């Protein structure tokens, strides 16, 4: 395929002129904890009050690290932490063998414990390496080509691996998911012979919670998708819902993943709020520029190859304020405005037409919602637009996402 290239669901935010509902990414609830399966899955997430490298926090670098009651290997084990877990250091205790950290961490029973500093890093960039599987030079040049977005239609499957209601990604194991994705990508390749088509996975890395907190995907889980995608010629978009945090900090959280050639990044303005499911969040044009600048500076300072996309979702005008301030001059960052929201084809076209007026953002995307369930609050497009209808949009979207 390399060559082919949520309670109520934001009902108050319907777009009155066309009856198109807002983009409730969470399905039937403002969090992933609406049934027993999702409660269990959520325990695997890392709850964060900050993003990125902040003073007084460290990251677990071992595959699995025991949390102990006291600063000793003979002490009782209270639990364990996965690689990438972010913890606050409350106290240090030096022993002959190592320095122990008393930490504050998120656990259903305990909030404090001791870990060995030997298996932590202070910079989340140190969690990342470049395994041999990412060393295919021809593939890397293709994935990071400045013209990839112009030469191809990117066809993406969206969701969270631990949630079926959040999108198709959570409904299939990786091999089956990629097989289905390739079939959908081929359907776009067959429609437009002037362009290639390339598959992608759009992963919700950070999911907003009540109060604007964020649950982050487990590090190893993220990497399992990135690696499997790379080996199959598939792009990956990592999407952060921001919550109560600064957009720049949300980007800094994602930035270390840019070292992988097939990875691009996204933020979701809808969930830039500490009152999810009660209001739709927003970004300003200035904030979008700041995010692009942050992403560009990371790419340059870390000598990361090629062009990287930054996608933001939008279904109401209010989600992006002062859009005229946005500039797309942050090369090698390629900015993509993605038409989101579920509903009828007519309503979706009206939103896309409105976004076309934002000519200072030339690159566009378009989101579609598969039917998954008729349960109240689980949304879908009716009917689902065909590849021919999507590619007939003006401007033609370079990114087509299926939730």
C-alpha positions as CSV (number, residue, x, y, z in Angstrom):
1,X,0.0,0.0,0.0
2,X,3.0,2.3,0.0
3,X,2.4,3.3,-3.6
4,X,-1.3,3.6,-3.1
5,X,-0.7,5.2,-2.0
6,X,-21.0,10.2,24.7
7,X,-25.1,11.3,28.7
8,X,-26.2,13.5,25.7
9,X,-23.7,13.9,22.9
10,X,-23.5,17.7,22.8
11,X,-27.1,18.1,21.6
12,X,-27.1,21.8,22.5
13,X,-24.4,22.3,19.9
14,X,-26.3,21.2,16.8
15,X,-25.7,23.4,13.8
16,X,-29.1,24.9,13.4
17,X,-29.1,25.6,9.7
18,X,-28.4,22.0,8.6
19,X,-29.2,19.9,11.7
20,X,-25.7,18.5,11.8
21,X,-24.7,17.4,15.2
22,X,-21.5,18.2,16.9
23,X,-18.5,15.9,17.0
24,X,-19.0,13.9,20.2
25,X,-15.8,11.9,20.1
26,X,-16.7,10.0,23.2
27,X,-19.9,8.3,22.1
28,X,-22.3,8.0,25.0
29,X,-20.3,9.5,27.8
30,X,-17.8,12.2,28.7
31,X,-15.2,9.6,29.7
32,X,-14.3,6.0,29.0
33,X,-16.0,4.7,32.2
34,X,-19.6,4.0,31.2
35,X,-19.5,0.2,31.4
36,X,-17.5,-2.5,33.1
37,X,-15.3,-3.2,30.1
38,X,-14.4,0.4,29.7
39,X,-13.7,0.8,33.5
40,X,-11.2,-2.0,33.2
41,X,-9.6,-0.6,30.2
42,X,-9.3,2.8,31.7
43,X,-7.2,1.4,34.6
44,X,-4.5,0.9,31.9
45,X,-4.4,4.6,31.1
46,X,-2.1,7.1,32.7
47,X,-4.0,10.0,34.3
48,X,-2.0,13.2,33.9
49,X,-2.3,16.7,35.4
50,X,0.5,18.0,33.2
51,X,2.0,17.3,29.8
52,X,5.6,17.0,28.8
53,X,8.7,17.4,30.8
54,X,7.9,19.3,34.0
55,X,10.1,19.9,37.0
56,X,9.6,17.3,39.7
57,X,8.3,14.6,37.4
58,X,10.0,11.5,36.0
59,X,9.0,8.8,33.6
60,X,9.3,5.0,34.1
61,X,11.8,3.6,31.6
62,X,11.5,-0.1,32.5
63,X,8.9,-2.4,30.9
64,X,7.3,-2.8,34.4
65,X,8.4,-1.2,37.6
66,X,7.3,-2.3,41.1
67,X,6.0,0.4,43.5
68,X,7.0,-0.5,47.0
69,X,5.8,0.6,50.5
70,X,9.2,1.6,51.6
71,X,12.5,2.5,49.9
72,X,13.9,-1.1,49.9
73,X,13.7,-4.1,47.6
74,X,12.5,-6.1,50.6
75,X,9.5,-3.8,51.1
76,X,6.0,-4.9,50.2
77,X,5.0,-4.3,46.6
78,X,2.0,-2.0,46.4
79,X,1.6,-2.2,42.6
80,X,3.4,-1.6,39.4
81,X,3.8,1.0,36.7
82,X,4.2,0.6,32.9
83,X,6.9,2.1,30.7
84,X,6.2,5.7,30.1
85,X,4.2,6.3,33.3
86,X,4.6,9.8,34.5
87,X,5.0,10.2,38.3
88,X,5.6,13.1,40.7
89,X,8.7,12.8,42.9
90,X,7.8,13.8,46.5
91,X,11.0,12.8,48.3
92,X,14.4,11.2,47.6
93,X,16.2,8.6,49.7
94,X,19.7,7.5,48.8
95,X,20.9,3.9,49.6
96,X,24.1,2.1,48.8
97,X,22.6,0.6,45.6
98,X,20.4,3.4,44.2
99,X,18.4,6.5,44.9
100,X,14.8,5.8,45.8
101,X,12.0,8.2,44.8
102,X,8.8,8.6,46.9
103,X,6.2,9.2,44.3
104,X,2.7,10.3,43.8
105,X,0.9,8.2,41.1
106,X,-2.5,7.4,40.0
107,X,-3.9,4.1,41.4
108,X,-7.3,2.9,42.6
109,X,-6.0,2.0,46.0
110,X,-2.7,3.9,46.6
111,X,-1.4,7.3,45.6
112,X,2.1,7.1,47.1
113,X,4.9,4.6,47.1
114,X,8.6,4.2,46.4
115,X,10.4,3.3,43.1
116,X,14.1,3.0,42.2
117,X,15.4,5.9,40.3
118,X,17.5,3.5,38.2
119,X,14.5,2.7,36.1
120,X,13.3,6.3,35.4
121,X,14.2,9.2,33.1
122,X,13.6,12.9,33.6
123,X,13.1,13.6,29.9
124,X,10.4,11.7,28.0
125,X,12.4,11.9,24.9
126,X,14.7,9.3,26.4
127,X,11.9,6.8,26.3
128,X,12.2,6.7,22.6
129,X,14.7,4.9,20.4
130,X,14.9,4.1,16.8
131,X,14.6,0.3,16.3
132,X,15.9,-1.3,13.2
133,X,12.3,-1.6,11.8
134,X,12.3,2.2,11.2
135,X,15.4,2.1,9.0
136,X,13.9,1.5,5.6
137,X,15.3,4.6,3.8
138,X,13.0,4.4,0.8
139,X,9.9,4.1,3.0
140,X,11.1,6.9,5.2
141,X,11.6,9.2,2.3
142,X,8.1,8.4,1.1
143,X,6.4,8.8,4.5
144,X,8.1,12.2,5.0
145,X,7.9,13.5,1.5
146,X,6.9,17.2,1.3
147,X,4.4,16.3,-1.5
148,X,2.9,13.2,0.2
149,X,-0.3,15.0,1.1
150,X,-0.6,16.5,-2.4
151,X,0.2,13.4,-4.2
152,X,-2.1,11.1,-2.2
153,X,-5.4,10.8,-0.5
154,X,-4.7,9.7,3.1
155,X,-7.5,7.3,4.3
156,X,-7.5,6.9,8.0
157,X,-9.3,4.8,10.6
158,X,-10.0,6.7,13.8
159,X,-10.4,5.7,17.5
160,X,-9.0,4.4,20.7
161,X,-7.8,0.8,21.0
162,X,-9.7,0.3,24.2
163,X,-13.0,1.7,23.2
164,X,-15.4,0.4,20.6
165,X,-17.7,3.4,20.7
166,X,-14.9,5.9,20.0
167,X,-14.3,4.5,16.5
168,X,-13.4,1.6,14.3
169,X,-9.8,1.3,15.7
170,X,-11.2,-0.2,18.9
171,X,-13.4,-2.8,17.1
172,X,-10.7,-4.9,15.5
173,X,-7.3,-6.4,16.4
174,X,-4.4,-4.7,14.5
175,X,-4.0,-7.2,11.7
176,X,-7.7,-7.3,10.9
177,X,-7.9,-3.5,11.3
178,X,-5.1,-2.9,8.8
179,X,-6.6,-5.4,6.3
180,X,-9.9,-3.5,6.4
181,X,-8.2,-0.2,6.2
182,X,-6.3,-1.3,3.0
183,X,-9.6,-2.3,1.4
184,X,-11.1,1.2,2.2
185,X,-7.9,2.9,0.9
186,X,-8.1,0.9,-2.3
187,X,-11.6,2.2,-2.9
188,X,-10.3,5.7,-3.0
189,X,-7.3,4.8,-5.2
190,X,-9.8,3.3,-7.7
191,X,-11.8,6.5,-7.9
192,X,-9.1,9.0,-8.5
193,X,-6.4,7.8,-10.9
194,X,-4.6,11.2,-10.7
195,X,-3.5,10.6,-7.1
196,X,-2.4,7.7,-5.1
197,X,-3.9,6.6,-1.8
198,X,-2.2,5.8,1.5
199,X,-3.7,4.2,4.6
200,X,-3.4,5.7,8.1
201,X,-4.5,5.0,11.7
202,X,-5.8,8.0,13.7
203,X,-5.3,7.2,17.4
204,X,-6.8,9.2,20.3
205,X,-3.7,9.4,22.4
206,X,-5.2,11.8,25.1
207,X,-8.8,11.4,26.1
208,X,-10.5,14.2,28.1
209,X,-12.1,13.4,31.5
210,X,-14.3,15.4,33.9
211,X,-12.6,18.5,35.0
212,X,-10.5,18.6,31.9
213,X,-8.0,15.9,33.0
214,X,-6.5,13.7,30.4
215,X,-6.1,9.9,30.2
216,X,-3.1,9.1,28.0
217,X,-2.6,5.9,26.1
218,X,-0.2,3.4,27.5
219,X,3.2,4.0,26.0
220,X,3.8,0.4,24.8
221,X,0.3,0.3,23.4
222,X,1.0,3.4,21.3
223,X,4.3,1.9,20.1
224,X,2.6,-1.4,19.1
225,X,0.4,0.5,16.7
226,X,3.2,2.7,15.4
227,X,5.5,-0.3,14.7
228,X,2.8,-2.5,13.2
229,X,1.6,0.4,11.0
230,X,5.2,1.1,9.8
231,X,5.7,-2.5,8.8
232,X,2.5,-2.4,6.8
233,X,3.2,0.9,5.0
234,X,0.6,2.8,7.2
235,X,0.8,6.3,8.6
236,X,-0.2,7.1,12.2
237,X,-1.8,10.3,13.5
238,X,-1.6,10.8,17.3
239,X,-4.5,13.0,18.5
240,X,-4.6,14.8,21.9
241,X,-7.9,16.2,23.2
242,X,-6.1,18.9,25.3
243,X,-8.6,19.2,28.2
244,X,-7.7,21.9,30.7
245,X,-4.1,22.2,29.5
246,X,-2.3,24.6,27.2
247,X,-2.3,23.6,23.6
248,X,1.5,24.0,23.4
249,X,1.9,21.6,26.3
250,X,-0.5,19.2,24.6
251,X,1.8,19.3,21.5
252,X,4.9,18.9,23.6
253,X,3.4,15.7,25.0
254,X,3.1,14.3,21.5
255,X,6.3,15.7,19.9
256,X,8.7,12.9,20.9
257,X,6.7,10.5,18.6
258,X,7.7,12.6,15.6
259,X,11.0,10.7,15.5
260,X,9.1,7.8,13.9
261,X,8.9,8.5,10.1
262,X,5.2,7.4,9.8
263,X,3.9,9.6,12.7
264,X,1.9,12.8,12.3
265,X,0.1,14.8,15.0
266,X,-3.3,16.3,15.8
267,X,-5.2,18.3,18.4
268,X,-9.0,18.4,19.0
269,X,-10.3,21.9,19.9
270,X,-13.7,20.5,20.9
271,X,-12.2,19.0,24.0
272,X,-10.0,22.0,25.0
273,X,-12.1,22.6,28.1
274,X,-12.4,21.7,31.7
275,X,-16.2,21.2,31.2
276,X,-16.4,18.4,28.7
277,X,-19.9,17.5,27.6
278,X,-21.1,20.8,28.9
279,X,-19.4,23.1,26.4
280,X,-17.5,22.9,23.2
281,X,-13.9,24.0,23.5
282,X,-11.9,26.1,21.1
283,X,-8.5,27.3,19.9
284,X,-7.5,30.7,18.6
285,X,-5.6,31.4,15.5
286,X,-2.7,32.6,17.6
287,X,-2.7,29.3,19.6
288,X,-2.7,27.3,16.4
289,X,0.3,29.3,15.2
290,X,2.1,28.7,18.6
291,X,1.4,25.0,18.3
292,X,2.9,24.9,14.8
293,X,5.9,26.9,15.9
294,X,6.4,24.4,18.8
295,X,6.2,21.5,16.5
296,X,8.5,23.1,13.9
297,X,11.1,23.9,16.5
298,X,11.1,20.3,17.8
299,X,11.5,18.9,14.3
300,X,14.4,21.2,13.5
301,X,16.2,20.9,16.9
302,X,16.0,17.1,16.7
303,X,16.9,16.9,13.0
304,X,13.8,15.0,12.1
305,X,13.4,14.1,8.5
306,X,10.9,15.5,6.1
307,X,7.4,17.1,6.4
308,X,5.1,16.4,9.3
309,X,1.3,17.1,9.3
310,X,-0.5,18.9,12.1
311,X,-4.3,18.3,12.0
312,X,-7.0,20.1,13.9
313,X,-10.7,19.2,13.9
314,X,-13.6,21.6,13.5
315,X,-17.3,21.5,13.1
316,X,-18.5,24.9,14.4
317,X,-17.1,28.3,13.6
318,X,-16.6,29.0,17.4
319,X,-14.2,26.1,17.7
320,X,-11.5,28.2,15.9
321,X,-11.6,31.8,16.8
322,X,-9.7,34.5,14.9
323,X,-9.0,32.1,12.2
324,X,-7.7,34.9,9.9
325,X,-4.7,35.1,12.2
326,X,-3.6,31.5,11.2
327,X,-0.6,31.2,8.9
328,X,0.7,28.1,7.2
329,X,4.3,29.3,7.1
330,X,5.8,26.9,9.6
331,X,7.6,24.5,7.2
332,X,8.2,21.6,7.6
333,X,4.8,21.5,9.4
334,X,1.9,21.0,7.1
335,X,-1.4,22.4,8.6
336,X,-4.6,20.5,7.9
337,X,-8.1,21.8,8.8
338,X,-10.3,18.7,9.2
339,X,-14.1,19.0,8.7
340,X,-15.6,17.0,11.6
341,X,-19.1,16.2,12.9
342,X,-21.6,13.6,12.1
343,X,-24.9,13.9,10.2
344,X,-26.3,13.9,6.7
345,X,-24.2,14.4,3.6
346,X,-25.9,17.8,3.0
347,X,-25.0,19.1,6.4
348,X,-21.4,17.9,6.2
349,X,-21.0,19.5,2.8
350,X,-22.2,22.9,4.2
351,X,-19.5,22.7,6.9
352,X,-16.9,21.8,4.4
353,X,-17.9,24.6,2.1
354,X,-17.6,27.0,5.1
355,X,-14.1,25.7,5.8
356,X,-13.2,26.2,2.2
357,X,-13.5,30.0,2.8
358,X,-10.5,29.7,5.2
359,X,-8.1,30.0,2.3
360,X,-5.1,30.7,4.6
361,X,-5.3,27.0,5.4
362,X,-5.1,25.4,2.0
363,X,-5.0,21.7,3.1
364,X,-8.3,20.2,4.2
365,X,-9.5,16.9,5.7
366,X,-13.0,15.3,6.0
367,X,-14.4,13.0,8.6
368,X,-17.0,10.2,8.2
369,X,-18.8,8.2,10.9
370,X,-19.5,4.5,10.5
371,X,-22.7,3.0,11.8
372,X,-21.8,1.0,14.9
373,X,-24.9,1.0,17.2
374,X,-28.5,2.3,17.4
375,X,-28.1,3.0,21.1
376,X,-29.0,6.5,22.1
377,X,-26.0,8.8,22.0
378,X,-23.9,6.7,19.6
379,X,-23.8,8.7,16.4
380,X,-23.2,7.9,12.7
381,X,-23.6,9.4,9.3
382,X,-26.9,8.7,7.5
383,X,-26.2,7.9,4.8
384,X,-22.5,7.4,4.8
385,X,-20.9,9.2,1.9
386,X,-19.2,7.2,-0.8
387,X,-15.6,7.7,-1.9
388,X,-16.8,9.3,-5.1
389,X,-18.9,11.8,-3.1
390,X,-16.0,12.6,-0.8
391,X,-13.5,13.2,-3.5
392,X,-16.1,15.4,-5.4
393,X,-15.9,17.9,-2.5
394,X,-14.3,21.2,-3.3
395,X,-11.7,21.6,-2.1
396,X,-11.0,17.9,-2.3
397,X,-9.9,16.6,1.1
398,X,-6.4,15.2,1.3
399,X,-7.2,13.4,4.5
400,X,-10.4,11.3,4.8
401,X,-11.0,9.8,8.3
402,X,-13.5,7.1,9.3
403,X,-14.6,6.9,12.9
